[in-house]
Amino acid sequence: MTTAPVSIETAITEDRLRTAVAAGLELFLKGFTVFRAAQKTHDIPSAELASFQALWNDLAPDENLNGGTYRTRRYGRVRAQILADGPVFTALPHSTFQQSAEHIPIHMGKARHFEPISQENLSHPALLTLLTDGLGLIASSDSRKEWEIGLHMVRTVADENPGLPTPEGRHRDGHDYVGMHLLGRRDCVGGTSIIYREGQPDTTLTLLEPLDGMMVVDAAVMHEVTPIAATSGLGTRDMLLVDYNAIGDEMRESRP
């Protein structure tokens, strides 16, 4: 009896499905999961990715750094409703961004203003693919269907001075889940991510390739990123940070 050969496309699809299932289990067992560009569950065409990466060249200075000039960024929000055939996204009006002083003491709980991500860019295909992947991970153990998602396009810059991806140090963000996606890094060293879990050894890793990333269950872990230093001229590290906040139902007993 012979077995029909498996096509390359089928093998890739099955491998990505296994990877996605494993990542979802890890997220809720450990409180975080890491994904590498080579393991992404959907293809983002190279031209589409390049178009998305180019948006980081049009960020605005972050005016909330007490005189620091090491970061540019934009902020936006979308609503996601998960239906039988996948999530539907709706751009939300621009607003300020606020975190409690309990989580981020250096900003003392004040509302921060960032320049907006345009309505057009809130529906960029590469962005929606990343959000769909993130919601898929969450859905492995969290059945809530409506989400408000905050989007932070951030470039950390190093010149003769280091750039600080997390000036607040070790922290939680105060959201249900946080996704962190690298879009690019140039002429820099550092930027090592550290995950802290109570009673467990710290996990350290560096996001190096575009679309490397991670997701954390915010209540389960703390995290920070070490400074970056330029290797020549200007060093940059571009990140998409995604805040997932459920709307409505209380969290099921699935959080670590």
N, C-alpha and C positions, 0 to 999 in steps of 0.2 A: 504494500500500500504506500503510495507516494503522497507527500504533503505539498499542496500548492505553495509556490514561493510567495513570500511576503514582500510587497512592494516597499521601496524606500520610503515613500510617503506615508504608508500605513505604519511602518516601524517607527518613524519619527513621531507620528501622532500618538501612538501607544506609549512611547517613551515619555513624551511630554505629559500625557495624562497621569502616568505613574509618578512623575516628578511633582506634578501639581498636588496629587493626593498626599504624597509624603510631606510636602511643604505645609499643607493644611493641618495635618496631624502634628507636625513639629511645632507649628505656631501655638497650638493650644496645649501641648504637653510641656513645652519649654518656655513659652511666653514670647518667643521670637523665632523667626526663620530667615534664612539668607538665600537669595537667589542670584545666580550668576547669568550673565548675558547669554551664554551658550545653552542655558536650561530654560529660557523663557518659553511660556506656553503658547504664545502667538507670535507669528512673524510680523515685524514692523519693517516694511520695505526700506531699503537704504536711503532712497530719496526722501521718504516721509520722515525718517529719523533725522536726516540732515536738516530738513525744514524745521523740525521741532527744536533741534539743538540751536539753530540760528536765533531763536527767540531770546536766548540768554545774552545776546549781544545788545539787546534793547531794554535792559532792566534799568531801574532808577535807583539813585542813592538811598540807602537805608538811613533815615534821619533819626533813628532811635538808638544810636550807639555811643551817646555821650561824647560826641566829637570824633569818634572813630570813622575811618573811611574804608574799612576793609570788607564791606559787604554791599552788594546791590541786590534788589529783589522786586518782585511784584506779587500781588495776592489776589485771589479770586475764589469764588464758591460755586459749587454746583449741587443740585439735588439729584439723587439716584433713587429710582423705584425699580425694584427687581421683579420682573415679570417672568412668565413661564419660558419665554424665548430669550431671556437675557435682560440686562439693565437698560433703562431709559434714563437719559441724562437731560437735565434742564438747567441752564445757566441762571444763577441767582444775582440779584442786584449787588453792587459793590458795597462793602461795609468796612468798618474798622475791625481790628483783630485784638482779642483780649484773652489773657490767661490769668489765672488767679495768682496772687502773690505767694500762695502756698507752694505752687509748682515752680514759678519763675520769679524769685524774689527781686531780681535786679530791676525789673520793670514795675514793681510795686502794684501790680494789678491794673495798671492804667490801660486804656484803649490805645492801641497803636495804629497809626495810619500808614499804609503802604500804597503806592501807585497801583492801579488795577491791571489785572490781566484782561485784555480786550475780550469782548463777547465772542468775537470770531475765534480767538485763540483758545477760549474755553471749550470749543468743540473741535479742536485739532484732532485728527484721527489717531495720532500716536498717543496723545494724552488719554483719549477714551479707551484705547487698548490697554494701557497701563492700569486705568481705573477698573476696567472689567476684570483684569487679572486679579487685582487686589480684592475686589468684592467676591471673586470666586474663592480665594483663600479663606476669607472670613466666613463664607457660607458653609464651609466644611463643618463648622460647629456652632454657628450663630445664625438662627433662622429669621432674624428681623429683615424686613423687606424695604424699609425706607431709610435713607441716609442723607445727612448733610455733610458735604465733603469740602474741606478747606484746602486750597492749593497754594503752595509757596514756591515760586521760582526764585532760587537763591544762587548768587555767585559770590564765593569767598575769594578775596584777592590778597596776595602777598607780594610785597616789593622788598624794600630794605627792612620792612617790619613784617612780622608774621601775620597771617590771616586767621581769624578765630571762627571756625564753623559753629561752635557752641560756647559763646562767652559766658553763659550761665553755668557751665560746668556740668557735673553729673545732675540729671534731672528727669522728671516726668513732664509730659506736656499737658495732661489733663483731658485727653481725648479717649475714646474707646480703643482705637487702633491708630498707629502711625506708620505710614509707608515712606521709605526713603529710597530714592532712585538717583543713581549717578547718571548724568548726561554727558559729562566730559571733565577731564582734568589735564592741565597743560603746565609744563615747566614748574612742577612743584613736588615736594616730598612731604610726608606727614599725612594728616587727614585719616588717622586710624580710628575706627569706630570701636568703642568699648561698651559691652553689655554687662550690666550688673544684675545678678540674681541672688537673692538672699539665701545663704547657706550653700552656694555653688561657686566654683571658680569663675573668675571673670572670663568673658569671651572677647577676644580682640581679633579684628579683621580689617582689611583695607579694601574699599571698593575701588577698582582700577579701570575696568572697561565700561564703556557706555552701556547702560541698562543693567549693570550690577546693582543690587539693592538688597533691602531687607524690610521686614515688617515686624512690629512689636505689638504685644498686648500691653497697653500703657500702664495698667494697674499692676502688672506682674513683674515688670523689670524697670530699671533705670538705665540711662544711656548718656553718652557724650562722645565728642569727636575731638581728637587732638589737633593743635594748630597746624597749619600748612606753612611751609617756607619755600620761597622761590629758589629754583636752581639756576635761573638766569633771567634777568629782566623782571617780567611780571609773571607770577604764577597764579593760576585760577583753578577753582574747583566748583563745578556747576551741579546743583542738586535740585530735584523736584521733591518737595516734602508734602505729604498728603495726610490730612487729618480726617479720620472717619468717625462720625458721630451719629449714632442711631437716633431716629425720630420715633417716638411712641413707646412701644412695648418695653418693659423692663428686660434687662439682660438675663438670659437663661443661665443655669448653673453650669457654665462651661469655662469660665475664666480660671486660669491656674491659681 
